[in-house]
């Protein structure tokens, strides 16, 4: 669990570096077997979403974390990066509001890193 928290911290810093908006971390370890944490952020445009995703991938790779899956890269509206213990969701503003993962996963605990 401590490694997952550190992974989430690396992802958050990468999102902050590129001015990701409304960055949230949700601890889902008690309610799901999918992952320990969701890291959720928004970009104001498709190009910012791409920049956020690229920076997360770069920083996670440099930290030695292996990406298991990437979904949605071509859409630019919602990209999912699966690192096993954490899943990073990067949305454009409209898609984030529509899918509202924070509401769906409200049984999880939002945490500060």
DSSP file (Angstrom, degrees, kcal/mol; ACC not computed):
  #  RESIDUE AA STRUCTURE BP1 BP2  ACC     N-H-->O    O-->H-N    N-H-->O    O-->H-N    TCO  KAPPA ALPHA  PHI   PSI    X-CA   Y-CA   Z-CA
    1    1 A X     >        0   0    0      0, 0.0     4,-2.0     0, 0.0     5,-0.1   0.000 360.0 360.0 360.0 -34.7    0.0    0.0    0.0
    2    2 A X  H  >  +     0   0    0      1,-0.2     4,-2.1     2,-0.2     5,-0.1   0.892 360.0  50.6 -65.9 -38.4    2.9    2.4    0.7
    3    3 A X  H  > S+     0   0    0      1,-0.2     4,-2.5     2,-0.2    -1,-0.2   0.900 108.6  52.4 -64.5 -39.5    4.3    1.8   -2.8
    4    4 A X  H  > S+     0   0    0      1,-0.2     4,-2.5     2,-0.2    -2,-0.2   0.898 108.1  51.1 -62.8 -39.8    0.9    2.6   -4.2
    5    5 A X  H  X S+     0   0    0     -4,-2.0     4,-2.0     2,-0.2    -1,-0.2   0.904 110.5  48.6 -64.3 -40.8    0.8    5.8   -2.3
    6    6 A X  H  X S+     0   0    0     -4,-2.1     4,-2.3     2,-0.2    -2,-0.2   0.898 110.0  52.1 -65.8 -39.9    4.2    6.8   -3.6
    7    7 A X  H  X S+     0   0    0     -4,-2.5     4,-2.3     1,-0.2    -2,-0.2   0.930 109.6  49.3 -59.7 -45.4    3.1    6.0   -7.1
    8    8 A X  H  X S+     0   0    0     -4,-2.5     4,-2.5     1,-0.2    -1,-0.2   0.877 109.4  53.0 -61.9 -37.6    0.0    8.2   -6.7
    9    9 A X  H  X S+     0   0    0     -4,-2.0     4,-2.4     2,-0.2    -1,-0.2   0.907 108.2  49.4 -64.9 -42.7    2.3   11.0   -5.4
   10   10 A X  H  X S+     0   0    0     -4,-2.3     4,-2.1     1,-0.2    -2,-0.2   0.925 112.2  48.8 -61.3 -44.6    4.6   10.8   -8.4
   11   11 A X  H  X S+     0   0    0     -4,-2.3     4,-2.2     1,-0.2    -2,-0.2   0.909 110.4  51.0 -62.9 -42.6    1.5   10.9  -10.7
   12   12 A X  H  X S+     0   0    0     -4,-2.5     4,-2.7     1,-0.2    -1,-0.2   0.922 109.5  49.5 -61.9 -44.7    0.1   14.0   -8.8
   13   13 A X  H  X S+     0   0    0     -4,-2.4     4,-2.4     1,-0.2    -1,-0.2   0.896 110.1  51.7 -61.9 -39.2    3.4   15.9   -9.1
   14   14 A X  H  X S+     0   0    0     -4,-2.1     4,-0.9     2,-0.2    -1,-0.2   0.896 111.5  47.0 -64.3 -39.5    3.5   15.1  -12.8
   15   15 A X  H  <>S+     0   0    0     -4,-2.2     5,-3.0     1,-0.2     3,-0.5   0.900 111.9  50.2 -68.3 -40.9    0.0   16.5  -13.2
   16   16 A X  H ><5S+     0   0    0     -4,-2.7     3,-1.9     1,-0.2    -2,-0.2   0.885 102.6  62.0 -63.1 -39.1    0.8   19.6  -11.1
   17   17 A X  H 3<5S+     0   0    0     -4,-2.4    -1,-0.2     1,-0.3    -2,-0.2   0.824 109.4  41.0 -56.2 -33.6    3.9   20.2  -13.3
   18   18 A X  T 3<5S-     0   0    0     -4,-0.9    -1,-0.3    -3,-0.5    -2,-0.2   0.089 122.8-102.9-106.0  21.5    1.7   20.6  -16.4
   19   19 A X  T < 5 -     0   0    0     -3,-1.9    -3,-0.2     1,-0.2    -2,-0.1   0.845  50.6-174.8  63.8  38.2   -1.0   22.6  -14.6
   20   20 A X      < -     0   0    0     -5,-3.0     2,-0.3    -8,-0.1     3,-0.3  -0.356  20.1-127.0 -59.5 145.6   -3.5   19.8  -14.2
   21   21 A X  E    S-A   42   0A   0     21,-3.1    21,-2.2     1,-0.2    -1,-0.1  -0.740  72.1  -1.6-103.1 146.1   -6.8   21.1  -12.8
   22   22 A X  E    S-     0   0A   0     -2,-0.3     2,-0.4     1,-0.2    -1,-0.2   0.882  77.0-164.0  48.5  54.8   -8.8   19.8   -9.8
   23   23 A X  E     -     0   0A   0     -3,-0.3     2,-0.4    18,-0.1    18,-0.2  -0.554  11.3-179.9 -74.8 126.6   -6.4   16.9   -9.0
   24   24 A X  E     -A   40   0A   0     16,-2.9    16,-3.0    -2,-0.4     2,-0.5  -0.957  19.9-157.3-128.7 146.1   -8.0   14.3   -6.7
   25   25 A X  E     -AB  39 111A   0     86,-0.6    86,-2.6    -2,-0.4     2,-0.5  -0.994  11.4-167.2-122.1 126.7   -6.7   11.1   -5.2
   26   26 A X  E     -AB  38 110A   0     12,-2.7    12,-2.3    -2,-0.5     2,-0.8  -0.963  16.0-141.9-117.6 124.1   -9.3    8.6   -4.1
   27   27 A X  E     +AB  37 109A   0     82,-3.4    82,-1.9    -2,-0.5    10,-0.2  -0.755  29.9 164.5 -82.3 110.9   -8.4    5.6   -1.9
   28   28 A X    >>  +     0   0    0      8,-2.2     4,-1.5    -2,-0.8     3,-1.3   0.228  39.9 110.1-110.6  11.9  -10.5    2.7   -3.3
   29   29 A X  T 34 S+     0   0    0      7,-1.1    -1,-0.1     1,-0.3     8,-0.1   0.790  78.8  49.4 -61.8 -29.3   -8.5   -0.1   -1.6
   30   30 A X  T 34 S+     0   0    0     -3,-0.2    -1,-0.3     6,-0.2    -2,-0.1   0.655 121.0  33.3 -83.1 -15.5  -11.3   -0.9    0.8
   31   31 A X  T <4 S+     0   0    0     -3,-1.3     2,-0.3     1,-0.2    -2,-0.2   0.454 116.6  38.4-122.6  -2.6  -14.0   -1.1   -1.8
   32   32 A X     <  -     0   0    0     -4,-1.5    -1,-0.2     3,-0.2     3,-0.1  -0.997  47.8-152.7-150.8 151.4  -12.4   -2.4   -5.0
   33   33 A X  S    S+     0   0    0     -2,-0.3     3,-0.1     1,-0.1    -1,-0.1   0.409  84.4  87.4 -98.3  -1.1   -9.9   -4.9   -6.2
   34   34 A X  S    S-     0   0    0      1,-0.2     2,-0.3    -6,-0.1    -1,-0.1   0.912 106.8 -38.6 -62.6 -44.2   -9.2   -2.8   -9.3
   35   35 A X        -     0   0    0     -7,-0.2    -1,-0.2     1,-0.1    -3,-0.2  -0.947  47.3-112.2-167.7 174.4   -6.5   -0.7   -7.7
   36   36 A X  S    S+     0   0    0     49,-2.9    -8,-2.2    -2,-0.3    -7,-1.1   0.793  96.5  21.1 -90.0 -35.4   -5.6    1.0   -4.4
   37   37 A X  E     -Ac  27  86A   0     48,-1.7    50,-2.0   -10,-0.2     2,-0.5  -0.981  56.2-152.8-137.3 145.6   -5.9    4.6   -5.7
   38   38 A X  E     -Ac  26  87A   0    -12,-2.3   -12,-2.7    -2,-0.4     2,-0.5  -0.962  13.7-160.8-105.1 134.2   -7.5    6.5   -8.5
   39   39 A X  E     -Ac  25  88A   0     48,-2.5    50,-3.4    -2,-0.5     2,-0.4  -0.985  14.8-172.8-112.7 123.3   -5.8    9.8   -9.4
   40   40 A X  E     +Ac  24  89A   0    -16,-3.0   -16,-2.9    -2,-0.5     2,-0.3  -0.952  11.5 157.6-123.9 134.4   -8.1   12.1  -11.3
   41   41 A X  E     - c   0  90A   0     48,-2.1    50,-2.5    -2,-0.4     2,-0.3  -0.965  24.7-136.6-149.0 164.1   -7.3   15.3  -13.1
   42   42 A X  E     -Ac  21  91A   0    -21,-2.2   -21,-3.1    -2,-0.3     2,-0.3  -0.907   4.5-158.1-123.7 151.9   -8.6   17.6  -15.8
   43   43 A X  E     - c   0  92A   0     48,-2.5    50,-1.0    -2,-0.3   -23,-0.1  -0.944  22.3-132.7-121.9 150.5   -7.1   19.6  -18.6
   44   44 A X  S    S+     0   0    0     -2,-0.3     2,-0.3    48,-0.2    48,-0.1   0.594  86.8  17.0 -81.0  -9.7   -8.8   22.6  -20.2
   45   45 A X  S  > S-     0   0    0      1,-0.1     4,-2.4    48,-0.0     5,-0.2  -0.957  83.0-102.0-151.9 167.1   -8.2   21.3  -23.8
   46   46 A X  H  > S+     0   0    0     -2,-0.3     4,-2.3     1,-0.2     5,-0.1   0.887 121.8  53.0 -60.6 -38.5   -7.4   18.2  -25.7
   47   47 A X  H  > S+     0   0    0      1,-0.2     4,-2.1     2,-0.2    -1,-0.2   0.871 109.0  48.5 -68.4 -34.6   -3.8   19.3  -26.1
   48   48 A X  H  > S+     0   0    0      2,-0.2     4,-2.8     1,-0.2    -2,-0.2   0.901 108.7  53.7 -70.3 -38.6   -3.4   19.9  -22.4
   49   49 A X  H  X S+     0   0    0     -4,-2.4     4,-2.5     1,-0.2    -2,-0.2   0.936 110.4  47.9 -56.8 -45.6   -4.9   16.4  -21.7
   50   50 A X  H  X S+     0   0    0     -4,-2.3     4,-2.7     1,-0.2    -2,-0.2   0.909 111.7  49.4 -61.8 -43.1   -2.2   15.0  -24.0
   51   51 A X  H  X S+     0   0    0     -4,-2.1     4,-2.1     2,-0.2    -1,-0.2   0.895 111.2  49.7 -64.1 -40.3    0.5   17.0  -22.3
   52   52 A X  H  X S+     0   0    0     -4,-2.8     4,-2.4     2,-0.2    -2,-0.2   0.938 112.8  46.5 -62.3 -47.5   -0.7   15.8  -18.8
   53   53 A X  H  X S+     0   0    0     -4,-2.5     4,-2.7     1,-0.2     5,-0.2   0.927 111.5  51.4 -61.6 -46.4   -0.7   12.2  -20.0
   54   54 A X  H  X S+     0   0    0     -4,-2.7     4,-2.2     1,-0.2    -1,-0.2   0.898 111.4  47.7 -58.9 -41.3    2.7   12.5  -21.6
   55   55 A X  H  X S+     0   0    0     -4,-2.1     4,-2.8     2,-0.2     5,-0.3   0.897 110.6  50.6 -70.1 -39.6    4.2   14.0  -18.4
   56   56 A X  H  X S+     0   0    0     -4,-2.4     4,-2.7     2,-0.2     5,-0.3   0.947 112.0  48.3 -60.7 -46.9    2.7   11.3  -16.1
   57   57 A X  H  X S+     0   0    0     -4,-2.7     4,-2.2     1,-0.2    -2,-0.2   0.912 113.5  47.3 -60.1 -42.8    4.0    8.6  -18.4
   58   58 A X  H  X S+     0   0    0     -4,-2.2     4,-2.4    -5,-0.2    -2,-0.2   0.945 115.3  43.5 -64.4 -49.0    7.5   10.1  -18.4
   59   59 A X  H  X S+     0   0    0     -4,-2.8     4,-1.6     2,-0.2    -2,-0.2   0.882 114.7  49.4 -67.7 -38.3    7.7   10.7  -14.7
   60   60 A X  H  <>S+     0   0    0     -4,-2.7     5,-2.7    -5,-0.3     4,-0.3   0.911 111.7  49.4 -66.9 -40.8    6.3    7.3  -13.8
   61   61 A X  H ><5S+     0   0    0     -4,-2.2     3,-1.5    -5,-0.3    -2,-0.2   0.930 109.9  50.6 -62.4 -45.5    8.7    5.6  -16.2
   62   62 A X  H 3<5S+     0   0    0     -4,-2.4    -1,-0.2     1,-0.3    -2,-0.2   0.828 108.2  53.7 -61.6 -31.4   11.7    7.5  -14.7
   63   63 A X  T 3<5S-     0   0    0     -4,-1.6    -1,-0.3    -5,-0.2    -2,-0.2   0.505 122.4-108.7 -81.9  -3.8   10.5    6.4  -11.2
   64   64 A X  T < 5S+     0   0    0     -3,-1.5     2,-0.4    -4,-0.3    -3,-0.2   0.619  70.2 142.2  90.5  13.3   10.6    2.8  -12.4
   65   65 A X      < -     0   0    0     -5,-2.7     2,-0.5    -6,-0.2    -1,-0.3  -0.755  43.1-138.8 -93.4 134.5    6.8    2.2  -12.5
   66   66 A X        -     0   0    0     -2,-0.4     2,-0.4    17,-0.2    -5,-0.0  -0.788   9.4-134.7 -98.6 126.8    5.6    0.1  -15.4
   67   67 A X        -     0   0    0     -2,-0.5    16,-0.2     1,-0.2     3,-0.1  -0.636  16.6-172.2 -78.1 130.2    2.4    1.0  -17.2
   68   68 A X        -     0   0    0     14,-3.2     2,-0.3    -2,-0.4    15,-0.2   0.787  65.4  -0.3 -91.7 -32.0    0.1   -2.0  -17.8
   69   69 A X  E     -D   82   0A   0     13,-1.3    13,-2.8     2,-0.0     2,-0.4  -0.995  50.8-161.7-158.4 149.0   -2.5   -0.4  -20.0
   70   70 A X  E     -D   81   0A   0     -2,-0.3     2,-0.4    11,-0.2    11,-0.2  -0.994  15.8-178.2-135.6 132.8   -3.5    2.9  -21.7
   71   71 A X  E     +D   80   0A   0      9,-2.3     9,-2.5    -2,-0.4    -2,-0.0  -0.974  58.7  18.6-129.8 144.0   -6.9    3.6  -23.0
   72   72 A X    >>  +     0   0    0     -2,-0.4     4,-1.3     7,-0.2     3,-1.1   0.537  66.4 139.2  85.6   8.1   -8.4    6.6  -24.8
   73   73 A X  T 34 S+     0   0    0      1,-0.3     3,-0.1     2,-0.2     6,-0.1   0.851  72.4  50.7 -56.4 -37.7   -5.2    8.3  -26.0
   74   74 A X  T 34 S+     0   0    0      1,-0.2    -1,-0.3     2,-0.1     5,-0.1   0.737 103.9  58.2 -75.6 -21.6   -6.7    9.2  -29.4
   75   75 A X  T <4 S-     0   0    0     -3,-1.1    -1,-0.2     3,-0.2    -2,-0.2   0.886  80.4-155.8 -77.8 -37.4   -9.9   10.8  -28.1
   76   76 A X  S  < S+     0   0    0     -4,-1.3   -27,-0.2     2,-0.1     3,-0.1   0.537  75.6  85.9  73.2   4.7   -8.2   13.5  -25.9
   77   77 A X  S    S+     0   0    0     -5,-0.3    15,-2.4     1,-0.3     2,-0.3   0.731 101.6   7.7-106.2 -30.6  -11.3   13.6  -23.8
   78   78 A X  E     - E   0  91A   0     -6,-0.4     2,-0.5    13,-0.3    -1,-0.3  -0.857  65.2-178.1-153.8 115.4  -10.6   10.8  -21.3
   79   79 A X  E     - E   0  90A   0     11,-2.9    11,-2.8    -2,-0.3     2,-0.5  -0.963   9.5-159.5-117.6 132.5   -7.3    8.9  -21.0
   80   80 A X  E     -DE  71  89A   0     -9,-2.5    -9,-2.3    -2,-0.5     2,-0.5  -0.943   3.6-168.1-113.0 128.3   -6.8    6.1  -18.5
   81   81 A X  E     -DE  70  88A   0      7,-2.9     7,-2.9    -2,-0.5     2,-0.6  -0.970   9.0-157.5-117.3 116.3   -3.3    5.0  -17.4
   82   82 A X  E     +DE  69  87A   0    -13,-2.8   -14,-3.2    -2,-0.5   -13,-1.3  -0.844  22.7 166.5-101.3 116.6   -3.3    1.7  -15.5
   83   83 A X        -     0   0    0      3,-2.7     2,-1.8    -2,-0.6   -17,-0.2   0.076  52.4-116.4-111.3  20.9   -0.2    1.2  -13.3
   84   84 A X  S    S+     0   0    0      1,-0.2    -1,-0.1     2,-0.2   -48,-0.1  -0.562 108.6  41.0  83.5 -79.5   -1.7   -1.8  -11.4
   85   85 A X  S    S+     0   0    0     -2,-1.8   -49,-2.9   -50,-0.2   -48,-1.7   0.746 126.3  31.6 -75.9 -23.6   -1.9   -0.3   -7.9
   86   86 A X  E     -c   37   0A   0    -50,-0.2    -3,-2.7   -51,-0.2     2,-0.4  -0.963  65.2-156.0-131.1 152.5   -3.0    3.1   -9.2
   87   87 A X  E     -cE  38  82A   0    -50,-2.0   -48,-2.5    -2,-0.3     2,-0.5  -0.996  12.2-152.6-126.4 125.3   -5.2    4.2  -12.1
   88   88 A X  E     -cE  39  81A   0     -7,-2.9    -7,-2.9    -2,-0.4     2,-0.5  -0.857   8.3-167.4-100.5 126.8   -4.7    7.7  -13.5
   89   89 A X  E     -cE  40  80A   0    -50,-3.4   -48,-2.1    -2,-0.5     2,-0.5  -0.968   3.4-174.2-114.1 122.9   -7.7    9.3  -15.2
   90   90 A X  E     +cE  41  79A   0    -11,-2.8   -11,-2.9    -2,-0.5     2,-0.3  -0.976  13.3 176.2-120.3 120.4   -7.1   12.5  -17.2
   91   91 A X  E     -cE  42  78A   0    -50,-2.5   -48,-2.5    -2,-0.5   -13,-0.3  -0.753  34.3-117.6-115.6 158.2  -10.2   14.2  -18.6
   92   92 A X  E  >  -c   43   0A   0    -15,-2.4     4,-2.3    -2,-0.3     5,-0.2  -0.598  48.6-101.3 -80.0 165.0  -11.1   17.3  -20.5
   93   93 A X  H  > S+     0   0    0    -50,-1.0     4,-1.9    -2,-0.2     5,-0.2   0.888 119.5  48.5 -59.2 -44.4  -13.4   19.4  -18.3
   94   94 A X  H  > S+     0   0    0      1,-0.2     4,-2.1     2,-0.2    -1,-0.2   0.918 112.5  47.2 -65.0 -44.7  -16.7   18.5  -20.0
   95   95 A X  H  > S+     0   0    0      1,-0.2     4,-2.9     2,-0.2     5,-0.3   0.878 109.4  54.4 -66.5 -37.2  -16.0   14.7  -19.9
   96   96 A X  H  X S+     0   0    0     -4,-2.3     4,-2.4     1,-0.2     5,-0.3   0.926 109.8  46.9 -63.0 -42.7  -15.0   14.8  -16.3
   97   97 A X  H  < S+     0   0    0     -4,-1.9    -1,-0.2    -5,-0.2    -2,-0.2   0.899 114.2  48.6 -63.5 -40.3  -18.3   16.5  -15.4
   98   98 A X  H  < S+     0   0    0     -4,-2.1    -2,-0.2     1,-0.2    -1,-0.2   0.940 119.3  35.3 -66.5 -49.1  -20.2   14.0  -17.5
   99   99 A X  H  < S-     0   0    0     -4,-2.9     5,-0.2    -5,-0.1    -2,-0.2   0.809  83.8-169.4 -80.1 -30.0  -18.6   10.8  -16.1
  100  100 A X    >X  +     0   0    0     -4,-2.4     4,-1.9    -5,-0.3     3,-0.9   0.868   8.9 179.1  44.3  59.2  -18.2   12.2  -12.5
  101  101 A X  H 3> S+     0   0    0     -5,-0.3     4,-2.8     1,-0.3    -1,-0.1   0.815  75.4  65.4 -59.6 -31.0  -16.0    9.4  -11.2
  102  102 A X  H 34 S+     0   0    0      1,-0.2    -1,-0.3     2,-0.2     6,-0.2   0.882 106.2  42.7 -60.6 -37.2  -15.8   11.2   -7.8
  103  103 A X  H X4 S+     0   0    0     -3,-0.9     3,-1.6     1,-0.2    -2,-0.2   0.928 113.7  50.5 -72.7 -45.8  -19.6   10.6   -7.4
  104  104 A X  H 3< S+     0   0    0     -4,-1.9     3,-0.3     1,-0.3    -2,-0.2   0.885 119.7  37.1 -59.7 -39.4  -19.4    7.0   -8.7
  105  105 A X  T >< S+     0   0    0     -4,-2.8     3,-2.1     1,-0.2    -1,-0.3  -0.071  77.1 128.6-103.1  32.1  -16.6    6.2   -6.3
  106  106 A X  T <   +     0   0    0     -3,-1.6    -1,-0.2     1,-0.3     4,-0.1   0.663  62.6  69.2 -66.3 -15.6  -17.8    8.3   -3.4
  107  107 A X  T 3  S+     0   0    0     -3,-0.3    -1,-0.3    -4,-0.1    -2,-0.1   0.671  88.0  84.7 -74.2 -15.3  -17.5    5.3   -1.0
  108  108 A X  S <  S-     0   0    0     -3,-2.1     2,-0.6    -6,-0.2   -80,-0.2  -0.343  89.6-108.4 -77.0 167.5  -13.7    5.7   -1.4
  109  109 A X  E     -B   27   0A   0    -82,-1.9   -82,-3.4    -2,-0.1     2,-0.4  -0.878  20.7-138.1-103.0 122.8  -11.8    8.2    0.7
  110  110 A X  E     -B   26   0A   0     -2,-0.6     2,-0.3   -84,-0.2   -84,-0.2  -0.648  31.9-170.7 -74.9 131.9  -10.4   11.3   -0.9
  111  111 A X  E     -B   25   0A   0    -86,-2.6   -86,-0.6    -2,-0.4     2,-0.4  -0.845  22.0-128.3-125.5 160.3   -6.9   11.9    0.4
  112  112 A X              0   0    0     -2,-0.3   -88,-0.0     1,-0.1    -2,-0.0  -0.877 360.0 360.0-103.8 138.4   -4.2   14.6    0.3
  113  113 A X              0   0    0     -2,-0.4    -1,-0.1  -105,-0.1  -104,-0.0   0.369 360.0 360.0-114.3 360.0   -0.7   13.7   -0.8
